[in-house]
Amino acid sequence: MSSPGRLAVRLALLAVALAAVVAIVSWQRTEDDCNEAAATIGRALGGIGGGAAELSEARSTLLGGCHASAPVLSAAGALQGAGRAGEAEPLLRRVLRDEPDNFGAWATLSLLLADSDPAGARRARGRALELNPLAGR
């Protein structure tokens, strides 16, 4: 291969490597934002700061496309525990849209819907038990 050909290959490889680094940094930044949003909700609900605006912004971050479901489920559980089912449900539905086989989301949704939508709660519990039959024991 000629020198200009080798240079072109090296430049192409460099461009691919740089693109990969940018993608990884962006992914990590998104995950950090999601973890911080879940922590903000936990702190606010625990009375350690954060008002309505911070809660709203944190929920928006979590609804906006976190790659991992753990921070979203954590925030949904905290909201549910604080009696804020209306704010928790969209978070659970977002997880289930992306991960329809997420046992934790189905189980939490079944608890969340128990009072407001008993039929929906039964369906969610049924789906959770399909995914993990041992959970019903």
The first five atom37 places (N, CA, C, CB, O) and aatype in JSON, in Angstrom:
{
  "aatype": [12, 15, 15, 14, 7, 1, 10, 0, 19, 1, 10, 0, 10, 10, 0, 19, 0, 10, 0, 0, 19, 19, 0, 9, 19, 15, 17, 5, 1, 16, 6, 3, 3, 4, 2, 6, 0, 0, 0, 16, 9, 7, 1, 0, 10, 7, 7, 9, 7, 7, 7, 0, 0, 6, 10, 15, 6, 0, 1, 15, 16, 10, 10, 7, 7, 4, 8, 0, 15, 0, 14, 19, 10, 15, 0, 0, 7, 0, 10, 5, 7, 0, 7, 1, 0, 7, 6, 0, 6, 14, 10, 10, 1, 1, 19, 10, 1, 3, 6, 14, 3, 2, 13, 7, 0, 17, 0, 16, 10, 15, 10, 10, 10, 0, 3, 15, 3, 14, 0, 7, 0, 1, 1, 0, 1, 7, 1, 0, 10, 6, 10, 2, 14, 10, 0, 7, 1],
  "atom_mask": [
    [1, 1, 1, 1, 1],
    [1, 1, 1, 1, 1],
    [1, 1, 1, 1, 1],
    [1, 1, 1, 1, 1],
    [1, 1, 1, 0, 1],
    [1, 1, 1, 1, 1],
    [1, 1, 1, 1, 1],
    [1, 1, 1, 1, 1],
    [1, 1, 1, 1, 1],
    [1, 1, 1, 1, 1],
    [1, 1, 1, 1, 1],
    [1, 1, 1, 1, 1],
    [1, 1, 1, 1, 1],
    [1, 1, 1, 1, 1],
    [1, 1, 1, 1, 1],
    [1, 1, 1, 1, 1],
    [1, 1, 1, 1, 1],
    [1, 1, 1, 1, 1],
    [1, 1, 1, 1, 1],
    [1, 1, 1, 1, 1],
    [1, 1, 1, 1, 1],
    [1, 1, 1, 1, 1],
    [1, 1, 1, 1, 1],
    [1, 1, 1, 1, 1],
    [1, 1, 1, 1, 1],
    [1, 1, 1, 1, 1],
    [1, 1, 1, 1, 1],
    [1, 1, 1, 1, 1],
    [1, 1, 1, 1, 1],
    [1, 1, 1, 1, 1],
    [1, 1, 1, 1, 1],
    [1, 1, 1, 1, 1],
    [1, 1, 1, 1, 1],
    [1, 1, 1, 1, 1],
    [1, 1, 1, 1, 1],
    [1, 1, 1, 1, 1],
    [1, 1, 1, 1, 1],
    [1, 1, 1, 1, 1],
    [1, 1, 1, 1, 1],
    [1, 1, 1, 1, 1],
    [1, 1, 1, 1, 1],
    [1, 1, 1, 0, 1],
    [1, 1, 1, 1, 1],
    [1, 1, 1, 1, 1],
    [1, 1, 1, 1, 1],
    [1, 1, 1, 0, 1],
    [1, 1, 1, 0, 1],
    [1, 1, 1, 1, 1],
    [1, 1, 1, 0, 1],
    [1, 1, 1, 0, 1],
    [1, 1, 1, 0, 1],
    [1, 1, 1, 1, 1],
    [1, 1, 1, 1, 1],
    [1, 1, 1, 1, 1],
    [1, 1, 1, 1, 1],
    [1, 1, 1, 1, 1],
    [1, 1, 1, 1, 1],
    [1, 1, 1, 1, 1],
    [1, 1, 1, 1, 1],
    [1, 1, 1, 1, 1],
    [1, 1, 1, 1, 1],
    [1, 1, 1, 1, 1],
    [1, 1, 1, 1, 1],
    [1, 1, 1, 0, 1],
    [1, 1, 1, 0, 1],
    [1, 1, 1, 1, 1],
    [1, 1, 1, 1, 1],
    [1, 1, 1, 1, 1],
    [1, 1, 1, 1, 1],
    [1, 1, 1, 1, 1],
    [1, 1, 1, 1, 1],
    [1, 1, 1, 1, 1],
    [1, 1, 1, 1, 1],
    [1, 1, 1, 1, 1],
    [1, 1, 1, 1, 1],
    [1, 1, 1, 1, 1],
    [1, 1, 1, 0, 1],
    [1, 1, 1, 1, 1],
    [1, 1, 1, 1, 1],
    [1, 1, 1, 1, 1],
    [1, 1, 1, 0, 1],
    [1, 1, 1, 1, 1],
    [1, 1, 1, 0, 1],
    [1, 1, 1, 1, 1],
    [1, 1, 1, 1, 1],
    [1, 1, 1, 0, 1],
    [1, 1, 1, 1, 1],
    [1, 1, 1, 1, 1],
    [1, 1, 1, 1, 1],
    [1, 1, 1, 1, 1],
    [1, 1, 1, 1, 1],
    [1, 1, 1, 1, 1],
    [1, 1, 1, 1, 1],
    [1, 1, 1, 1, 1],
    [1, 1, 1, 1, 1],
    [1, 1, 1, 1, 1],
    [1, 1, 1, 1, 1],
    [1, 1, 1, 1, 1],
    [1, 1, 1, 1, 1],
    [1, 1, 1, 1, 1],
    [1, 1, 1, 1, 1],
    [1, 1, 1, 1, 1],
    [1, 1, 1, 1, 1],
    [1, 1, 1, 0, 1],
    [1, 1, 1, 1, 1],
    [1, 1, 1, 1, 1],
    [1, 1, 1, 1, 1],
    [1, 1, 1, 1, 1],
    [1, 1, 1, 1, 1],
    [1, 1, 1, 1, 1],
    [1, 1, 1, 1, 1],
    [1, 1, 1, 1, 1],
    [1, 1, 1, 1, 1],
    [1, 1, 1, 1, 1],
    [1, 1, 1, 1, 1],
    [1, 1, 1, 1, 1],
    [1, 1, 1, 1, 1],
    [1, 1, 1, 1, 1],
    [1, 1, 1, 1, 1],
    [1, 1, 1, 0, 1],
    [1, 1, 1, 1, 1],
    [1, 1, 1, 1, 1],
    [1, 1, 1, 1, 1],
    [1, 1, 1, 1, 1],
    [1, 1, 1, 1, 1],
    [1, 1, 1, 0, 1],
    [1, 1, 1, 1, 1],
    [1, 1, 1, 1, 1],
    [1, 1, 1, 1, 1],
    [1, 1, 1, 1, 1],
    [1, 1, 1, 1, 1],
    [1, 1, 1, 1, 1],
    [1, 1, 1, 1, 1],
    [1, 1, 1, 1, 1],
    [1, 1, 1, 1, 1],
    [1, 1, 1, 0, 1],
    [1, 1, 1, 1, 1]
  ],
  "atom_positions": [
    [[0.85, -1.17, 0.0], [0.0, 0.0, 0.0], [0.89, 1.23, 0.0], [-0.96, 0.0, 1.22], [1.91, 1.27, 0.69]],
    [[0.52, 2.23, -0.76], [1.31, 3.45, -0.85], [1.18, 4.27, 0.43], [0.87, 4.29, -2.07], [0.27, 4.05, 1.23]],
    [[2.1, 5.19, 0.61], [2.08, 6.05, 1.8], [0.78, 6.84, 1.91], [3.26, 7.01, 1.77], [0.21, 6.91, 3.0]],
    [[0.28, 7.45, 0.81], [-1.01, 8.16, 0.94], [-2.14, 7.2, 1.33], [-1.35, 8.87, -0.38], [-3.05, 7.59, 2.06]],
    [[-2.09, 5.96, 0.85], [-3.12, 4.98, 1.2], [-3.06, 4.63, 2.68], [0.0, 0.0, 0.0], [-4.09, 4.54, 3.35]],
    [[-1.85, 4.43, 3.19], [-1.69, 4.11, 4.62], [-2.13, 5.3, 5.48], [-0.22, 3.73, 4.93], [-2.74, 5.12, 6.53]],
    [[-1.81, 6.48, 5.03], [-2.21, 7.67, 5.77], [-3.74, 7.78, 5.82], [-1.6, 8.94, 5.14], [-4.31, 8.12, 6.86]],
    [[-4.38, 7.49, 4.7], [-5.85, 7.55, 4.66], [-6.46, 6.53, 5.62], [-6.36, 7.31, 3.23], [-7.43, 6.83, 6.31]],
    [[-5.9, 5.33, 5.66], [-6.4, 4.29, 6.57], [-6.2, 4.73, 8.02], [-5.69, 2.94, 6.3], [-7.1, 4.57, 8.85]],
    [[-5.04, 5.26, 8.32], [-4.76, 5.72, 9.68], [-5.71, 6.85, 10.1], [-3.31, 6.18, 9.8], [-6.2, 6.88, 11.22]],
    [[-5.95, 7.77, 9.18], [-6.87, 8.87, 9.48], [-8.29, 8.35, 9.69], [-6.86, 9.91, 8.35], [-9.01, 8.83, 10.57]],
    [[-8.69, 7.38, 8.9], [-10.02, 6.79, 9.06], [-10.13, 6.1, 10.4], [-10.32, 5.81, 7.92], [-11.14, 6.24, 11.1]],
    [[-9.1, 5.33, 10.78], [-9.12, 4.66, 12.08], [-9.14, 5.67, 13.22], [-7.89, 3.74, 12.21], [-9.82, 5.47, 14.23]],
    [[-8.41, 6.75, 13.08], [-8.39, 7.79, 14.09], [-9.79, 8.42, 14.23], [-7.34, 8.87, 13.74], [-10.26, 8.67, 15.34]],
    [[-10.43, 8.67, 13.11], [-11.78, 9.25, 13.14], [-12.76, 8.31, 13.83], [-12.26, 9.56, 11.7], [-13.6, 8.76, 14.61]],
    [[-12.67, 7.02, 13.55], [-13.55, 6.04, 14.19], [-13.28, 6.0, 15.69], [-13.35, 4.64, 13.57], [-14.22, 5.96, 16.49]],
    [[-12.02, 6.01, 16.08], [-11.67, 5.99, 17.5], [-12.18, 7.23, 18.22], [-10.15, 5.87, 17.68], [-12.71, 7.13, 19.33]],
    [[-12.04, 8.38, 17.6], [-12.53, 9.62, 18.21], [-14.06, 9.6, 18.34], [-12.09, 10.84, 17.39], [-14.6, 10.05, 19.35]],
    [[-14.73, 9.1, 17.33], [-16.19, 9.0, 17.39], [-16.62, 8.07, 18.52], [-16.75, 8.5, 16.04], [-17.6, 8.35, 19.22]],
    [[-15.89, 6.97, 18.72], [-16.21, 6.05, 19.8], [-16.01, 6.72, 21.16], [-15.33, 4.79, 19.7], [-16.83, 6.55, 22.05]],
    [[-14.95, 7.48, 21.32], [-14.7, 8.18, 22.58], [-15.81, 9.18, 22.85], [-13.33, 8.89, 22.55], [-16.3, 9.27, 23.98]],
    [[-16.22, 9.93, 21.86], [-17.3, 10.91, 22.03], [-18.59, 10.2, 22.43], [-17.52, 11.71, 20.72], [-19.3, 10.68, 23.31]],
    [[-18.89, 9.07, 21.8], [-20.11, 8.32, 22.12], [-20.07, 7.81, 23.56], [-20.3, 7.14, 21.15], [-21.07, 7.89, 24.27]],
    [[-18.93, 7.29, 23.98], [-18.8, 6.76, 25.34], [-18.93, 7.88, 26.37], [-17.44, 6.04, 25.51], [-19.6, 7.7, 27.39]],
    [[-18.31, 9.0, 26.13], [-18.4, 10.13, 27.06], [-19.84, 10.63, 27.14], [-17.45, 11.28, 26.63], [-20.33, 10.93, 28.22]],
    [[-20.51, 10.71, 26.01], [-21.9, 11.15, 26.0], [-22.79, 10.17, 26.76], [-22.4, 11.29, 24.56], [-23.64, 10.59, 27.54]],
    [[-22.59, 8.89, 26.54], [-23.35, 7.85, 27.25], [-23.14, 7.97, 28.76], [-22.94, 6.43, 26.76], [-24.11, 7.93, 29.52]],
    [[-21.9, 8.12, 29.18], [-21.6, 8.22, 30.61], [-22.21, 9.48, 31.2], [-20.1, 8.21, 30.83], [-22.72, 9.45, 32.32]],
    [[-22.16, 10.58, 30.48], [-22.74, 11.82, 30.97], [-24.24, 11.65, 31.17], [-22.46, 12.99, 30.0], [-24.8, 12.12, 32.16]],
    [[-24.91, 10.97, 30.24], [-26.35, 10.71, 30.36], [-26.62, 9.86, 31.59], [-26.89, 10.01, 29.1], [-27.55, 10.16, 32.35]],
    [[-25.83, 8.82, 31.8], [-26.03, 7.95, 32.97], [-25.79, 8.72, 34.26], [-25.09, 6.74, 32.9], [-26.53, 8.54, 35.23]],
    [[-24.79, 9.57, 34.29], [-24.53, 10.39, 35.48], [-25.73, 11.31, 35.75], [-23.24, 11.23, 35.3], [-26.14, 11.47, 36.9]],
    [[-26.27, 11.92, 34.69], [-27.44, 12.78, 34.84], [-28.63, 12.0, 35.39], [-27.81, 13.42, 33.49], [-29.36, 12.5, 36.24]],
    [[-28.83, 10.78, 34.91], [-29.94, 9.95, 35.37], [-29.77, 9.57, 36.83], [-30.06, 8.68, 34.51], [-30.73, 9.64, 37.6]],
    [[-28.58, 9.17, 37.22], [-28.33, 8.83, 38.62], [-28.53, 10.04, 39.53], [-26.91, 8.28, 38.79], [-29.08, 9.91, 40.62]],
    [[-28.08, 11.19, 39.08], [-28.25, 12.41, 39.87], [-29.73, 12.79, 39.97], [-27.45, 13.56, 39.26], [-30.18, 13.25, 41.02]],
    [[-30.48, 12.59, 38.89], [-31.92, 12.9, 38.92], [-32.64, 12.0, 39.93], [-32.54, 12.72, 37.52], [-33.5, 12.47, 40.68]],
    [[-32.3, 10.71, 39.96], [-32.91, 9.8, 40.93], [-32.54, 10.21, 42.35], [-32.47, 8.34, 40.66], [-33.37, 10.18, 43.25]],
    [[-31.28, 10.59, 42.55], [-30.85, 11.04, 43.87], [-31.56, 12.32, 44.28], [-29.33, 11.25, 43.89], [-31.9, 12.49, 45.45]],
    [[-31.78, 13.22, 43.34], [-32.5, 14.46, 43.62], [-33.9, 14.17, 44.11], [-32.55, 15.36, 42.38], [-34.37, 14.78, 45.06]],
    [[-34.57, 13.23, 43.45], [-35.92, 12.86, 43.86], [-35.89, 12.26, 45.26], [-36.55, 11.86, 42.86], [-36.72, 12.6, 46.1]],
    [[-34.95, 11.37, 45.52], [-34.84, 10.77, 46.85], [-34.6, 11.81, 47.93], [0.0, 0.0, 0.0], [-35.22, 11.77, 48.99]],
    [[-33.7, 12.75, 47.65], [-33.4, 13.8, 48.63], [-34.61, 14.69, 48.86], [-32.2, 14.65, 48.17], [-34.95, 15.0, 50.0]],
    [[-35.27, 15.09, 47.78], [-36.42, 15.99, 47.9], [-37.55, 15.33, 48.68], [-36.92, 16.41, 46.51], [-38.19, 15.97, 49.51]],
    [[-37.79, 14.05, 48.41], [-38.86, 13.36, 49.11], [-38.5, 13.09, 50.57], [-39.2, 12.06, 48.4], [-39.37, 12.92, 51.42]],
    [[-37.22, 13.04, 50.84], [-36.75, 12.86, 52.21], [-36.64, 14.16, 52.98], [0.0, 0.0, 0.0], [-36.22, 14.18, 54.13]],
    [[-37.02, 15.25, 52.34], [-36.99, 16.55, 52.99], [-35.61, 17.17, 53.1], [0.0, 0.0, 0.0], [-35.37, 18.03, 53.94]],
    [[-34.7, 16.72, 52.22], [-33.32, 17.23, 52.28], [-33.08, 18.24, 51.17], [-32.3, 16.07, 52.18], [-31.95, 18.37, 50.7]],
    [[-34.08, 18.92, 50.75], [-33.9, 19.94, 49.71], [-34.61, 19.56, 48.44], [0.0, 0.0, 0.0], [-35.15, 18.46, 48.29]],
    [[-34.59, 20.48, 47.54], [-35.23, 20.27, 46.26], [-36.72, 20.58, 46.34], [0.0, 0.0, 0.0], [-37.47, 19.95, 47.08]],
    [[-37.12, 21.56, 45.57], [-38.52, 21.93, 45.54], [-39.21, 21.33, 44.33], [0.0, 0.0, 0.0], [-38.71, 20.4, 43.7]],
    [[-40.37, 21.88, 44.03], [-41.18, 21.37, 42.92], [-40.45, 21.47, 41.59], [-42.51, 22.13, 42.84], [-40.55, 20.58, 40.74]],
    [[-39.71, 22.56, 41.4], [-38.99, 22.74, 40.13], [-37.91, 21.68, 39.96], [-38.36, 24.14, 40.05], [-37.74, 21.13, 38.87]],
    [[-37.18, 21.38, 41.04], [-36.13, 20.36, 40.97], [-36.73, 18.98, 40.73], [-35.3, 20.36, 42.26], [-36.19, 18.18, 39.96]],
    [[-37.85, 18.7, 41.4], [-38.52, 17.41, 41.18], [-38.98, 17.27, 39.74], [-39.72, 17.26, 42.13], [-38.81, 16.22, 39.12]],
    [[-39.56, 18.32, 39.22], [-40.04, 18.29, 37.84], [-38.89, 18.09, 36.86], [-40.78, 19.59, 37.5], [-39.0, 17.29, 35.92]],
    [[-37.79, 18.8, 37.08], [-36.64, 18.65, 36.2], [-36.04, 17.25, 36.29], [-35.57, 19.7, 36.55], [-35.64, 16.67, 35.29]],
    [[-36.0, 16.71, 37.5], [-35.46, 15.35, 37.69], [-36.34, 14.32, 36.99], [-35.34, 15.01, 39.2], [-35.84, 13.42, 36.33]],
    [[-37.66, 14.46, 37.13], [-38.57, 13.53, 36.44], [-38.4, 13.63, 34.93], [-40.04, 13.82, 36.82], [-38.41, 12.62, 34.23]],
    [[-38.24, 14.85, 34.44], [-38.05, 15.03, 32.99], [-36.76, 14.35, 32.52], [-38.01, 16.53, 32.63], [-36.74, 13.73, 31.45]],
    [[-35.71, 14.46, 33.3], [-34.45, 13.79, 32.96], [-34.67, 12.28, 32.88], [-33.34, 14.13, 34.0], [-34.22, 11.63, 31.94]],
    [[-35.35, 11.74, 33.87], [-35.58, 10.3, 33.91], [-36.49, 9.82, 32.78], [-36.17, 9.9, 35.25], [-36.32, 8.72, 32.26]],
    [[-37.43, 10.64, 32.41], [-38.33, 10.28, 31.3], [-37.65, 10.46, 29.95], [-39.61, 11.11, 31.35], [-38.09, 9.9, 28.95]],
    [[-36.58, 11.26, 29.92], [-35.95, 11.64, 28.67], [-35.08, 10.61, 28.0], [0.0, 0.0, 0.0], [-34.59, 10.86, 26.91]],
    [[-34.88, 9.48, 28.61], [-34.12, 8.47, 27.9], [-32.89, 7.97, 28.63], [0.0, 0.0, 0.0], [-31.82, 7.87, 28.03]],
    [[-33.03, 7.65, 29.89], [-31.94, 7.01, 30.61], [-31.73, 5.63, 30.0], [-32.23, 6.93, 32.14], [-32.69, 4.92, 29.7]],
    [[-30.47, 5.25, 29.83], [-30.18, 3.95, 29.24], [-30.39, 2.82, 30.23], [-28.75, 3.92, 28.72], [-30.8, 1.73, 29.84]],
    [[-30.12, 3.07, 31.49], [-30.28, 2.05, 32.52], [-31.61, 2.26, 33.23], [-29.1, 2.09, 33.53], [-32.04, 3.4, 33.44]],
    [[-32.25, 1.19, 33.59], [-33.54, 1.29, 34.24], [-33.43, 1.51, 35.75], [-34.36, 0.06, 33.96], [-34.38, 1.98, 36.37]],
    [[-32.29, 1.17, 36.36], [-32.17, 1.22, 37.82], [-32.49, 2.59, 38.41], [-30.78, 0.82, 38.21], [-33.26, 2.66, 39.37]],
    [[-31.94, 3.69, 37.89], [-32.28, 4.98, 38.51], [-33.74, 5.35, 38.32], [-31.4, 6.07, 37.95], [-34.34, 5.99, 39.19]],
    [[-34.31, 4.96, 37.2], [-35.72, 5.27, 36.93], [-36.6, 4.49, 37.9], [-36.09, 4.94, 35.45], [-37.54, 5.04, 38.47]],
    [[-36.3, 3.19, 38.08], [-37.07, 2.38, 39.03], [-36.91, 2.88, 40.46], [-36.64, 0.91, 38.93], [-37.87, 2.89, 41.23]],
    [[-35.72, 3.29, 40.81], [-35.47, 3.82, 42.15], [-36.33, 5.06, 42.4], [-33.97, 4.16, 42.31], [-36.96, 5.18, 43.45]],
    [[-36.34, 5.96, 41.45], [-37.14, 7.18, 41.6], [-38.62, 6.86, 41.65], [-36.85, 8.16, 40.45], [-39.36, 7.45, 42.45]],
    [[-39.07, 5.93, 40.81], [-40.49, 5.54, 40.8], [-40.88, 4.94, 42.14], [-40.78, 4.54, 39.67], [-41.95, 5.24, 42.67]],
    [[-40.01, 4.1, 42.7], [-40.3, 3.52, 44.01], [-40.37, 4.57, 45.11], [0.0, 0.0, 0.0], [-41.23, 4.5, 45.99]],
    [[-39.47, 5.54, 45.05], [-39.48, 6.62, 46.04], [-40.75, 7.46, 45.92], [-38.23, 7.52, 45.88], [-41.37, 7.82, 46.92]],
    [[-41.13, 7.76, 44.69], [-42.36, 8.53, 44.48], [-43.58, 7.75, 44.95], [-42.51, 8.9, 43.0], [-44.47, 8.31, 45.59]],
    [[-43.62, 6.46, 44.64], [-44.74, 5.64, 45.08], [-44.81, 5.61, 46.6], [-44.62, 4.21, 44.52], [-45.89, 5.76, 47.19]],
    [[-43.67, 5.41, 47.24], [-43.62, 5.36, 48.69], [-44.06, 6.66, 49.34], [0.0, 0.0, 0.0], [-44.53, 6.67, 50.48]],
    [[-43.9, 7.76, 48.62], [-44.3, 9.07, 49.14], [-45.74, 9.4, 48.79], [-43.38, 10.15, 48.59], [-46.21, 10.51, 49.03]],
    [[-46.44, 8.42, 48.22], [-47.85, 8.64, 47.87], [-48.04, 9.45, 46.61], [0.0, 0.0, 0.0], [-49.09, 10.08, 46.43]],
    [[-47.05, 9.46, 45.72], [-47.13, 10.26, 44.5], [-47.18, 9.33, 43.29], [-45.91, 11.22, 44.39], [-46.34, 9.39, 42.39]],
    [[-48.21, 8.47, 43.3], [-48.37, 7.46, 42.25], [-48.48, 8.09, 40.86], [-49.6, 6.62, 42.52], [-47.97, 7.54, 39.89]],
    [[-49.14, 9.22, 40.77], [-49.3, 9.87, 39.47], [-47.99, 10.3, 38.85], [0.0, 0.0, 0.0], [-47.88, 10.38, 37.62]],
    [[-47.0, 10.56, 39.67], [-45.68, 10.92, 39.17], [-44.8, 9.69, 38.93], [-44.99, 11.87, 40.15], [-43.89, 9.71, 38.1]],
    [[-45.09, 8.62, 39.66], [-44.31, 7.4, 39.52], [-44.72, 6.59, 38.3], [-44.45, 6.54, 40.76], [-43.87, 6.0, 37.64]],
    [[-45.99, 6.56, 37.99], [-46.48, 5.7, 36.91], [-45.82, 5.97, 35.56], [-47.96, 5.86, 36.77], [-45.43, 5.02, 34.88]],
    [[-45.69, 7.24, 35.12], [-45.03, 7.46, 33.82], [-43.59, 6.94, 33.78], [-45.03, 8.94, 33.49], [-43.12, 6.49, 32.74]],
    [[-42.9, 7.0, 34.92], [-41.54, 6.47, 34.97], [-41.55, 4.96, 34.76], [-40.86, 6.83, 36.32], [-40.73, 4.43, 34.01]],
    [[-42.47, 4.28, 35.42], [-42.57, 2.83, 35.26], [-42.94, 2.46, 33.83], [-43.59, 2.24, 36.23], [-42.39, 1.52, 33.26]],
    [[-43.86, 3.2, 33.27], [-44.29, 2.92, 31.89], [-43.13, 3.14, 30.91], [-45.49, 3.82, 31.49], [-43.02, 2.42, 29.91]],
    [[-42.26, 4.12, 31.18], [-41.11, 4.33, 30.31], [-40.15, 3.15, 30.37], [-40.38, 5.62, 30.7], [-39.63, 2.71, 29.35]],
    [[-39.93, 2.63, 31.57], [-39.07, 1.45, 31.7], [-39.68, 0.29, 30.94], [-38.87, 1.08, 33.2], [-38.99, -0.42, 30.21]],
    [[-40.99, 0.09, 31.1], [-41.64, -1.05, 30.45], [-41.69, -0.89, 28.93], [-43.05, -1.22, 30.99], [-41.7, -1.89, 28.21]],
    [[-41.73, 0.33, 28.45], [-41.67, 0.54, 27.0], [-40.33, 0.05, 26.45], [-41.89, 2.05, 26.66], [-40.26, -0.58, 25.4]],
    [[-39.27, 0.35, 27.19], [-37.93, -0.02, 26.75], [-37.56, -1.46, 27.12], [-36.91, 0.92, 27.34], [-36.81, -2.12, 26.41]],
    [[-38.11, -1.93, 28.24], [-37.78, -3.26, 28.76], [-39.07, -3.98, 29.17], [-36.8, -3.16, 29.97], [-39.39, -4.04, 30.35]],
    [[-39.8, -4.51, 28.21], [-41.1, -5.13, 28.53], [-40.99, -6.36, 29.42], [-41.8, -5.52, 27.26], [-42.0, -6.83, 29.94]],
    [[-39.81, -6.89, 29.62], [-39.62, -8.05, 30.5], [-38.96, -7.68, 31.82], [-38.78, -9.11, 29.79], [-38.3, -8.51, 32.44]],
    [[-39.13, -6.44, 32.27], [-38.51, -5.99, 33.5], [-39.42, -6.34, 34.68], [-38.22, -4.45, 33.46], [-40.43, -5.68, 34.92]],
    [[-39.05, -7.39, 35.39], [-39.85, -7.86, 36.53], [-40.09, -6.75, 37.55], [-39.16, -9.04, 37.2], [-41.22, -6.56, 37.99]],
    [[-39.04, -6.04, 37.93], [-39.16, -5.0, 38.95], [-40.18, -3.93, 38.59], [0.0, 0.0, 0.0], [-40.94, -3.47, 39.44]],
    [[-40.18, -3.55, 37.33], [-41.13, -2.52, 36.89], [-42.56, -3.05, 36.94], [-40.8, -2.04, 35.46], [-43.47, -2.34, 37.38]],
    [[-42.77, -4.29, 36.5], [-44.12, -4.87, 36.55], [-44.59, -5.03, 38.0], [-44.14, -6.25, 35.83], [-45.73, -4.72, 38.32]],
    [[-43.71, -5.51, 38.88], [-44.08, -5.7, 40.28], [-44.42, -4.36, 40.94], [-42.94, -6.41, 41.04], [-45.4, -4.25, 41.67]],
    [[-43.61, -3.36, 40.67], [-43.86, -2.04, 41.25], [-45.15, -1.44, 40.69], [-42.69, -1.09, 40.97], [-45.93, -0.83, 41.43]],
    [[-45.37, -1.63, 39.39], [-46.61, -1.13, 38.79], [-47.83, -1.81, 39.41], [-46.6, -1.35, 37.26], [-48.86, -1.16, 39.61]],
    [[-47.72, -3.09, 39.71], [-48.87, -3.78, 40.31], [-49.2, -3.18, 41.68], [-48.58, -5.3, 40.46], [-50.37, -3.03, 42.03]],
    [[-48.19, -2.83, 42.44], [-48.42, -2.19, 43.74], [-48.99, -0.79, 43.57], [-47.12, -2.14, 44.56], [-49.88, -0.37, 44.31]],
    [[-48.46, -0.09, 42.61], [-48.87, 1.3, 42.36], [-50.34, 1.39, 41.96], [-47.99, 1.92, 41.28], [-51.04, 2.31, 42.37]],
    [[-50.79, 0.43, 41.17], [-52.16, 0.46, 40.65], [-53.19, -0.19, 41.57], [-52.2, -0.22, 39.32], [-54.38, -0.16, 41.28]],
    [[-52.75, -0.77, 42.67], [-53.64, -1.55, 43.53], [-54.91, -0.8, 43.92], [-52.91, -1.97, 44.78], [-56.0, -1.38, 43.91]],
    [[-54.79, 0.46, 44.27], [-55.97, 1.22, 44.7], [-56.72, 1.88, 43.55], [-55.57, 2.28, 45.7], [-57.95, 1.89, 43.54]],
    [[-56.0, 2.41, 42.59], [-56.63, 3.2, 41.52], [-57.15, 2.36, 40.36], [-55.65, 4.2, 40.99], [-58.12, 2.75, 39.7]],
    [[-56.53, 1.22, 40.09], [-56.91, 0.39, 38.94], [-56.67, -1.08, 39.29], [-56.1, 0.8, 37.66], [-55.68, -1.67, 38.85]],
    [[-57.58, -1.68, 40.07], [-57.37, -3.07, 40.5], [-57.19, -4.05, 39.34], [-58.54, -3.51, 41.35], [-56.38, -4.98, 39.45]],
    [[-57.91, -3.86, 38.26], [-57.75, -4.76, 37.1], [-56.36, -4.6, 36.49], [-58.84, -4.49, 36.03], [-55.72, -5.59, 36.14]],
    [[-55.91, -3.37, 36.37], [-54.57, -3.12, 35.85], [-53.51, -3.69, 36.79], [0.0, 0.0, 0.0], [-52.49, -4.21, 36.34]],
    [[-53.76, -3.58, 38.08], [-52.83, -4.14, 39.07], [-52.74, -5.66, 38.92], [-53.26, -3.76, 40.5], [-51.65, -6.23, 39.0]],
    [[-53.89, -6.31, 38.71], [-53.88, -7.77, 38.52], [-53.11, -8.16, 37.26], [-55.32, -8.3, 38.44], [-52.36, -9.13, 37.25]],
    [[-53.32, -7.39, 36.18], [-52.58, -7.67, 34.94], [-51.08, -7.5, 35.15], [-53.07, -6.74, 33.79], [-50.28, -8.33, 34.7]],
    [[-50.69, -6.42, 35.82], [-49.27, -6.17, 36.08], [-48.68, -7.26, 36.97], [-49.07, -4.78, 36.74], [-47.57, -7.73, 36.73]],
    [[-49.43, -7.67, 37.99], [-48.95, -8.75, 38.88], [-48.83, -10.05, 38.09], [-49.92, -8.94, 40.08], [-47.86, -10.79, 38.26]],
    [[-49.81, -10.32, 37.23], [-49.75, -11.53, 36.41], [-48.52, -11.54, 35.52], [0.0, 0.0, 0.0], [-47.86, -12.57, 35.38]],
    [[-48.21, -10.39, 34.91], [-47.04, -10.31, 34.04], [-45.76, -10.48, 34.87], [-47.01, -8.96, 33.28], [-44.82, -11.16, 34.43]],
    [[-45.72, -9.88, 36.05], [-44.55, -10.04, 36.92], [-44.35, -11.51, 37.28], [-44.7, -9.19, 38.2], [-43.22, -12.0, 37.27]],
    [[-45.43, -12.2, 37.58], [-45.33, -13.61, 37.95], [-44.97, -14.48, 36.76], [-46.64, -14.09, 38.57], [-44.33, -15.52, 36.93]],
    [[-45.36, -14.09, 35.56], [-44.92, -14.8, 34.36], [-43.39, -14.71, 34.23], [-45.61, -14.23, 33.09], [-42.73, -15.68, 33.86]],
    [[-42.87, -13.54, 34.54], [-41.42, -13.33, 34.43], [-40.65, -13.99, 35.56], [-41.12, -11.84, 34.4], [-39.51, -14.42, 35.37]],
    [[-41.26, -14.06, 36.74], [-40.59, -14.66, 37.9], [-41.62, -15.4, 38.75], [-39.84, -13.57, 38.74], [-42.13, -14.84, 39.72]],
    [[-41.94, -16.64, 38.4], [-42.97, -17.39, 39.13], [-42.65, -17.58, 40.62], [-43.15, -18.73, 38.49], [-43.56, -17.75, 41.43]],
    [[-41.39, -17.54, 40.98], [-41.02, -17.73, 42.38], [-41.4, -16.52, 43.24], [-39.53, -17.99, 42.49], [-41.44, -16.63, 44.47]],
    [[-41.67, -15.4, 42.62], [-42.0, -14.19, 43.38], [-43.35, -14.33, 44.09], [-42.02, -12.98, 42.45], [-43.61, -13.63, 45.07]],
    [[-44.21, -15.21, 43.6], [-45.53, -15.38, 44.2], [-45.54, -16.28, 45.41], [0.0, 0.0, 0.0], [-46.59, -16.49, 46.01]],
    [[-44.41, -16.82, 45.79], [-44.35, -17.77, 46.93], [-44.18, -17.06, 48.23], [-43.24, -18.76, 46.75], [-44.11, -17.71, 49.27]]
  ]
}
